[in-house]
Every structure is written in C-alpha cells, then in structure tokens.
Amino acid sequence: MVKTKIAQLAPKFVLTIMDDDVAALEQRKAELWEAKKGDIVLKGFRKGHVPREHAENAIGYDNVYEDLVREVVARGIQESGHKVVGVGQAFIDVFAKDQPVVARVEVWLEPAVHALDASGKKTYEGIEFEVPEVLVEDAEVEAIIQRMRDAAATTKTVEREAGNGDVVIIDFVGKLADGSTFKGNTATNYQVIIGAGILLAEFESQLVGVKVGDVKDVTLTFPDTWPAKELAGKQAIFSTTVKEVKERNLPEVNDDFAKQMGYESVVIAREKMREGLLLNKQQQVQSQVEQQLLTGLIKAVNVDPIPESMIQQQIGVLIQNMLDGVGMKLEDYLKKAKVTKEELIAQHQQPAMIDIRARLILKAIAETENLVVTPEEEEQALKIAQATQFKDMDIETLRKQIDREALRINICVKKAMALVQEKAVRKVKLEGGPALQQ
C-alpha cells in the first residue's frame, strides 16, 4: 500500500512516498531481475549468468531495480490526491531487500484558484462586458451579389480604348526612381480589371484610355504602409505594354441569375446572404464577448503563483500551434522572422500565463458549480472532434484512443464559460451611442 505526505518548500512541494507492501515489492524485484539479468555483463561471469546478489552488490541495488523506484514514485503521485503539474528530483531514503520503499520527490502543484472571497461570495459573477449592436447593411448584401456577378462575368476582346471595368492584358517592367529593380517588378500577360482595386488605384487609373499596342510609363508612389518595407514611400516607374483590351459583361440580377448561384430567387438569395452575414457577425461578437469575460475573470479571481513548468509547457504549445498554422519548422520560422528562440519564447510568455490563468479559473468554476458532463454531451464532443481534428480516424478508434478525462474537462470549461456569461452584466453598445446596461 502506498502512503504519501506532502510538505511545502516554496515555490515547490516535497512529496514523501512510502510503499510498505514488502511482499509485492519483492515479487516485482524478481520480475525486474528476470527481465534484466540477460543483459548484465560483469568481469568473471558469462553474459546473463551473473548471480543476482553479486549484481546487486557490484552494480548497486538502486541501479538494478531503478524501474521499481520510478513505479513507486509514479504510483504515489497518482494516488496522493494532489494535482501535480510538474515533477523534479527524486531522493531515495529507504530501498533495501525485504524493506518498504521510502522516497521523496519534488513536485509542483496546480495553483489554487480563489473562486470565493472571504465572505463566500462568488468572485466570478457580475463580470461586465459590452455587446456591439449587430446589424447587416443592405450594401453588404449587395457587395456579395456584385462579387458573384464579377465571378460570372463574360469577356470579349474589343478594339477601343480601355475604360473603367474593362480587362486589360499587359506586360510590365518596373524600376525605382533611382533605376534600381526590386522583387516582383516584372510580369507577362498580367490581367488587370480597371477599378477593381486589385492593384494600387494609382496604377489602375492610369490604364484608362490605353489601347492595344500602347507602351506607357505608369508612375506611382508606394504607400508608407506597403508590406515590402524597402519599397514603402518610394516612387516607381512601370514601363507597361498593352496587349489586349476586353469588355466585361456582367449578368443581370434576376431570378435566373439567382438560380445559377444556387438560390430559388433573388429575394431568397438576399435573405440567405443576410442570414449568413448576421451569423458570421454574431460569431465574431461572441468571440469578442468571451475575450472580455476572460479578461474580467483574470482581474476578478485570484490565482496562486503559477509554476514555471506550467508556463514553459504552455509556451511550447502556443509556439507549436503557431508553427503548425504557418506550416513551418522552428528553425525556418526563426530565420524568416529574424528572431532568436529566446526572443520567441519571451514573446509567448504573457499569452501563456493568460491562457493558464483563464483555464484554471474556468476549471475551478466548474468544480464550484458542480458542473457535470452528460453521456450525450461527451458523445457530441467526440463527433465534433472526429469531424474537425481527427478526420482520418473513424469514430470507434477515436473512442478508444482519445483522452476522455481531458475531453470532459474541455466540456466543463465551455459550460463554465457559458455560466459566467449568464451571470455577467451585459451592456449593449449602440452605434455612435453609449453602452446601455441590461
């Protein structure tokens, strides 16, 4: 039987573990010896024929049965009832034949969250947040329709000067005012829709009036906010050759056009587009609301100091997620971003601490409110995980392999977030007006 006792040695703790089931310990030592003896080599003995007692004395009792010590420590940590988030150095106090195992191990515990104040009041209730008024303007719907018309447009070659809305096929070679070249300064058979805003407006506007065969110098100044910083604010001249001018014909907005786009009618198309825009805005607002609530929770709810091991682990998660998002290896990212690994870690220090505090608080709220996960909620979460994160794994395999405890904690965290929002003070912020409390 494993017995444990913990003592604080700030900022860490020391967990004393004792396993006094001597018979089980000796049985396990015998099993370990049988598995290891074939690999032991000592002078004067053939490989695999070293007497057990001789090996214990020559190699060291601790070394022969080191796996047993690790097993006892792991079992002690698991059965201690403490939320251990980091393990340090282990010290063996008693480890001998026919004796209990007594060991001490440095551990870091999950920080305590003070969800209740001294009077018993819930510190996570009454968080204030603002909700912007969600509106969909007619112009936003018409913009979608216009993009659909642009995508469905047909073109025909014309023998005239180019005008706004026409397609112009050009070759160009660009140079800076000092005659130097730059990356992306040339193109062949480049298609420009005049007035579409794909290129700089200063470039597109100078193509109005050109015709096939024209060679024109297009002069422009790159904006100060231009992504390529070496070009920002500089003047460039593009020698442009016009190879073709095409007239674009956009379909009329009628029921036939709507049906081609997958809708029953123009009226229904506008309704569906409006609904989609509204849903997208509501989702964006909900994300903003949750961020406000998390910020408020971190200010309102006290959390004990976070162990460095937790911070470093979360920094690793954030960096890996970032690398996965851009599809790069760490070394390649460091070169491209022109940062050192230490600088990258420092950049993620504060976000990691915020993430840890927020999750700890939400877990504590779930425990305080006795939030539970129903089998239906767990099954739904499994299906969502399979559809979004584990697309290459069938649902039955996922059921066997997924960490159920982590899954349930994630569900409880989401339920705690919903409860915080329910108990929060909601303010509606009208466009151009003050926030109104609800």
For each residue, the residues with C-beta under 8 A, 3 or more apart:
1: 19 20 21
2: 17 18 19 72 75 76 79
3: 17 18 19 20
4: 15 16 17 18 76 79 80
5: 15 16
6: 13 14 15 16 80 82 107
7: 13 14 16
8: 13 14
9: 12 13 14 106
10:
11: 108 305 307
12: 9 86 88 106 107 108 307
13: 6 7 8 9 82 106 107 108 109
14: 6 7 8 9 104 105 106 107
15: 4 5 6 76 77 80 82 84 104 105 106 107
16: 4 5 6 7 102 103 104
17: 2 3 4 72 73 76 77 80 101 102 103 104 105
18: 2 3 4 94 100 101 102 103
19: 1 2 3 24 25 72 75 76 100 101
20: 1 3 100
21: 1 24 25
22: 25 26 98 99 100
23: 26 27
24: 19 21 27 28
25: 19 21 22 28 29 68 100 101
26: 22 23 29 30 97 98
27: 23 24 30 31
28: 24 25 31 32 68 71
29: 25 26 32 33 65 68
30: 26 27 33 34
31: 27 28 34 35
32: 28 29 35 36 64 65 67 68
33: 29 30 36 37 52 64 65
34: 30 31 37
35: 31 32
36: 32 33 39 40 64
37: 33 34 40 48 50 52 55
38: 47 48
39: 36 47 48
40: 36 37 47 48 50 55 59
41: 45 47 50
42: 45 50 54 55 58 59
43:
44:
45: 41 42 49 50 51 54
46: 49
47: 38 39 40 41
48: 37 38 39 40
49: 45 46
50: 37 40 41 42 45 54 55 58
51: 45 54 55
52: 33 37 55 56
53: 56 57
54: 42 45 50 51 57 58
55: 37 40 42 50 51 52 58 59 64
56: 52 53 59 60 61 64
57: 53 54 61
58: 42 50 54 55
59: 40 42 55 56 63 64
60: 56 63 64
61: 56 57 64 65 95 96 97
62: 65 66 69 92 95
63: 59 60 66
64: 32 33 36 55 56 59 60 61
65: 29 32 33 61 62 68 69 95
66: 62 63 69 70
67: 32 70 71
68: 25 28 29 32 65 71 72 101
69: 62 65 66 72 73 90 92 95 101 103
70: 66 67 73 74
71: 28 67 68 74 75
72: 2 17 19 68 69 75 76 101 103
73: 17 69 70 76 77 90 103 105
74: 70 71 77 78
75: 2 19 71 72 78 79
76: 2 4 15 17 19 72 73 79 80 103 105
77: 15 17 73 74 80 82 84 87 105 107
78: 74 75
79: 2 4 75 76
80: 4 6 15 17 76 77 84
81:
82: 6 13 15 77 107 109
83: 109 110
84: 15 77 80 87 107 108 109 110
85: 108 109 110 307 309 310
86: 12 107 108 307 309 310
87: 77 84 90 105 106 107 108
88: 12 105 106 107 108
89: 105 106
90: 69 73 87 103 104 105 106
91: 103 104 105
92: 62 69 95 101 102 103
93: 102 103 104
94: 18 99 100 101 102
95: 61 62 65 69 92 99 101 102 103
96: 61 99
97: 26 61
98: 22 26
99: 22 94 95 96
100: 18 19 20 22 25 94
101: 17 18 19 25 68 69 72 92 94 95
102: 16 17 18 92 93 94 95
103: 16 17 18 69 72 73 76 90 91 92 93 95
104: 14 15 16 17 90 91 93
105: 14 15 17 73 76 77 87 88 89 90 91
106: 9 12 13 14 15 87 88 89 90
107: 6 12 13 14 15 77 82 84 86 87 88
108: 11 12 13 84 85 86 87 88 307 308 309 310
109: 13 82 83 84 85 307
110: 83 84 85 310 360
111: 303 304 305 306 307 360
112: 303 304
113: 301 302 303 304 360 361 363 364
114: 117 123 301 302 303
115: 122 123 124 301 361 364 365 368
116: 120 121 122 123 368
117: 114 120 121 123
118:
119:
120: 116 117
121: 116 117 125
122: 115 116 125 368 423
123: 114 115 116 117 300 301 302
124: 115 127 297 300 301 361 365 420 423
125: 121 122 420 423 424
126: 423 424 425
127: 124 292 293 296 297 300 420 423 424 425
128: 296 424 425 427
129: 289 292 293 296 421 424 425 426 427
130: 292 427 428 429 435
131: 285 289 426 427 428 429
132: 285 288 429 431
133: 428 429 430 431
134: 278 281 282 285
135: 431
136: 140 141 274 277 278 281
137: 140 141
138: 141 142
139: 142 143
140: 136 137 143 144 277
141: 136 137 138 144 145 270 273 274 277
142: 138 139 145 146
143: 139 140 146 147
144: 140 141 147 148 273 277
145: 141 142 148 149 253 269 270 273
146: 142 143 149 150
147: 143 144 150 151
148: 144 145 151 152 261
149: 145 146 152 153 250 251 253 257
150: 146 147 153 193 196 250
151: 147 148
152: 148 149 250 251 257 260 261
153: 149 150 248 249 250 251
154: 248 249
155: 167 246 247 248 249
156: 246 247 249
157: 244 245 246 247
158: 166 245 246 247
159: 211 212 245
160: 211 245
161: 208 209 210 211 245
162: 166 168 194 207 208 209 210 211 242 245
163: 166 194 208 209
164: 194 195 208
165: 193 194 195 248
166: 158 162 163 193 194 245 246 247 248
167: 155 191 192 193 194 245 246 247 248
168: 162 191 192 194 207 210 242 244 245 246
169: 189 190 191 192 242 243 244 245 246
170: 187 189 190 192 207 240 241 242 243
171: 187 188 189 190 240 241 243
172: 186 187 190 218 238 239 240 241
173: 185 186 238 239
174: 181 182 185 186 236 237 238 239
175: 179 180 181 185 236 237
176: 179 180 181 182 231 234 235 236 237
177: 234 235 236 237
178:
179: 175 176
180: 175 176
181: 174 175 176 185
182: 174 176 185 228 230 231 236
183: 228
184: 187 228
185: 173 174 175 181 182 236 238
186: 172 173 174
187: 170 171 172 184 190
188: 171
189: 169 170 171 243
190: 169 170 171 172 187
191: 167 168 169
192: 167 168 169 170 196 198 199 203 204 207
193: 150 165 166 167 196 198 248
194: 162 163 164 165 166 167 168 204 205 207 208
195: 164 165 204
196: 150 192 193 204
197: 201 204
198: 192 193 204
199: 192 203 204
200: 203 204 220 222 223
201: 197 204 205
202: 205 206 220 221
203: 192 199 200 206 207 218 220 238
204: 192 194 195 196 197 198 199 200 201 207
205: 194 201 202 208
206: 202 203 216 218 219 220
207: 162 168 170 192 194 203 204 210 216 218 240 242
208: 161 162 163 164 194 205
209: 161 162 163
210: 161 162 168 207 214 216 240 242 245
211: 159 160 161 162 214 242 245
212: 159 242 243 244 245
213: 242
214: 210 211 241 242
215: 239 240 241 242
216: 206 207 210 239 240 242
217: 237 238 239 240
218: 172 203 206 207 237 238 240
219: 206 235 236 237 238
220: 200 202 203 206 235 236 238
221: 202 233 234 235 236
222: 200 226 228 231 232 233 234 235 236
223: 200 226 232 233
224: 232 233
225: 232
226: 222 223 229 231 232 233
227:
228: 182 183 184 222 231 232
229: 226 232
230: 182
231: 176 182 222 226 228 234 236
232: 222 223 224 225 226 228 229
233: 221 222 223 224 226
234: 176 177 221 222 231
235: 176 177 219 220 221 222
236: 174 175 176 177 182 185 219 220 221 222 231
237: 174 175 176 177 217 218 219
238: 172 173 174 185 203 217 218 219 220
239: 172 173 174 215 216 217
240: 170 171 172 207 210 215 216 217 218
241: 170 171 172 214 215
242: 162 168 169 170 207 210 211 212 213 214 215 216 245
243: 169 170 171 189 212
244: 157 168 169 212
245: 157 158 159 160 161 162 166 167 168 169 210 211 212 242
246: 155 156 157 158 166 167 168 169
247: 155 156 157 158 166 167
248: 153 154 155 165 166 167 193
249: 153 154 155 156
250: 149 150 152 153
251: 149 152 153 257 260
252: 257
253: 145 149 257 258 266
254: 257 258 266
255: 258 259 264 265 266
256: 259 260
257: 149 152 251 252 253 254 260 261 266
258: 253 254 255 261 263 264 265 266 268 269
259: 255 256 262 263 264 265
260: 152 251 256 257
261: 148 152 257 258 269
262: 259
263: 258 259 266 268 269 272
264: 255 258 259 268
265: 255 258 259 268 269
266: 253 254 255 257 258 263 269 270
267: 270 271
268: 258 263 264 265 271 272
269: 145 258 261 263 265 266 272 273
270: 141 145 266 267 273 274
271: 267 268 274 275
272: 263 268 269 275 276
273: 141 144 145 269 270 276 277
274: 136 141 270 271 277 278
275: 271 272 278 279
276: 272 273 279 280
277: 136 140 141 144 273 274 280 281
278: 134 136 274 275 281 282
279: 275 276 282 283
280: 276 277 283 284
281: 134 136 277 278 284 285
282: 134 278 279 285 286
283: 279 280 286 287
284: 280 281 287 288
285: 131 132 134 281 282 288 289
286: 282 283 289 290
287: 283 284 290 291
288: 132 284 285 291 292
289: 129 131 285 286 292 293 421
290: 286 287 293 294 417 421
291: 287 288 294 295
292: 127 129 130 288 289 295 296
293: 127 129 289 290 296 297 417 420 421 424
294: 290 291 297 298 354 358
295: 291 292 298 299
296: 127 128 129 292 293 299 300 424
297: 124 127 293 294 300 301 358 361 362 420
298: 294 295 301 354 357 358 361
299: 295 296
300: 123 124 127 296 297
301: 113 114 115 123 124 297 298 361 364
302: 113 114 123
303: 111 112 113 114 306 357 360 361
304: 111 112 113
305: 11 111
306: 111 303 310 311 353 356 357
307: 11 12 85 86 108 109 111 310 311
308: 108 311 312
309: 85 86 108 312 313
310: 85 86 108 110 306 307 313 314 356
311: 306 307 308 314 315 349 352 353 356
312: 308 309 315 316
313: 309 310 316 317
314: 310 311 317 318 352 353 355 356
315: 311 312 318 319 345 348 349 352
316: 312 313 319 320
317: 313 314 320 321 352
318: 314 315 321 322 348 351 352 355
319: 315 316 322 323 330 344 345 348
320: 316 317 323 324
321: 317 318 324 325
322: 318 319 325 326 333
323: 319 320 326 327 328 329 330 333
324: 320 321 327
325: 321 322
326: 322 323 333
327: 323 324
328: 323 332 333 336
329: 323 332 333
330: 319 323 333 334 341
331: 334 335
332: 328 329 335 336
333: 322 323 326 328 329 330 336 337 344
334: 330 331 337 338 339 340 341 344
335: 331 332 338
336: 328 332 333
337: 333 334 344
338: 334 335
339: 334 343 344 347
340: 334 343 344
341: 330 334 344 345
342: 345 346
343: 339 340 346 347
344: 319 333 334 337 339 340 341 347 348
345: 315 319 341 342 348 349
346: 342 343 349
347: 339 343 344
348: 315 318 319 344 345 351 352
349: 311 315 345 346 352 353
350: 353 354
351: 318 348 354 355
352: 311 314 315 317 318 348 349 355 356
353: 306 311 314 349 350 356 357
354: 294 298 350 351 357 358
355: 314 318 351 352 358 359
356: 306 310 311 314 352 353 359 360
357: 298 303 306 353 354 360 361
358: 294 297 298 354 355 361 362
359: 355 356 362 363 413
360: 110 111 113 303 356 357 363 364
361: 113 115 124 297 298 301 303 357 358 364 365
362: 297 358 359 365 366 412 413 416 417 420
363: 113 359 360 366 367 409 412 413 416
364: 113 115 301 360 361 367 368
365: 115 124 361 362 368 369 371 416 419 420
366: 362 363 369 371 412 413 415 416
367: 363 364 370 371
368: 115 116 122 364 365
369: 365 366 416 419
370: 367
371: 365 366 367 412 415 416 419
372: 412
373: 377 378 408 411 412 415
374: 377 378
375: 378 379
376: 379 380
377: 373 374 380 381 411
378: 373 374 375 381 382 404 407 408 411
379: 375 376 382 383
380: 376 377 383 384
381: 377 378 384 385 407 410 411
382: 378 379 385 386 395 398 399 402 407
383: 379 380 386 387 395
384: 380 381 387 388
385: 381 382 388 389 390 398 402 407
386: 382 383 389 390 391 393 394 395 398
387: 383 384 391
388: 384 385 391
389: 385 386
390: 385 386 393 398 402
391: 386 387 388
392:
393: 386 390 397 398 401
394: 386 397 398
395: 382 383 386 398 399
396: 399 400
397: 393 394 400 401
398: 382 385 386 390 393 394 395 401 402
399: 382 395 396 402
400: 396 397
401: 393 397 398
402: 382 385 390 398 399 406 407
403: 406 407
404: 378 407 408
405: 408 409
406: 402 403 409 410
407: 378 381 382 385 402 403 404 410 411
408: 373 378 404 405 411 412
409: 363 405 406 412 413
410: 381 406 407 413 414
411: 373 377 378 381 407 408 414 415
412: 362 363 366 371 372 373 408 409 415 416
413: 359 362 363 366 409 410 416 417
414: 410 411 417 418
415: 366 371 373 411 412 418 419
416: 362 363 365 366 369 371 412 413 419 420
417: 290 293 362 413 414 420 421
418: 414 415 421 422
419: 365 369 371 415 416 422 423
420: 124 125 127 293 297 362 365 416 417 423 424
421: 129 289 290 293 417 418 424
422: 418 419
423: 122 124 125 126 127 419 420
424: 125 126 127 128 129 293 296 420 421
425: 126 127 128 129 437 438
426: 129 131 437 438
427: 128 129 130 131 435 436 437 438
428: 130 131 133 435 436 438
429: 130 131 132 133 433 434 435 436
430: 133 433 434 435 436
431: 132 133 135
432:
433: 429 430 436
434: 429 430
435: 130 427 428 429 430
436: 427 428 429 430 433
437: 425 426 427
438: 425 426 427 428
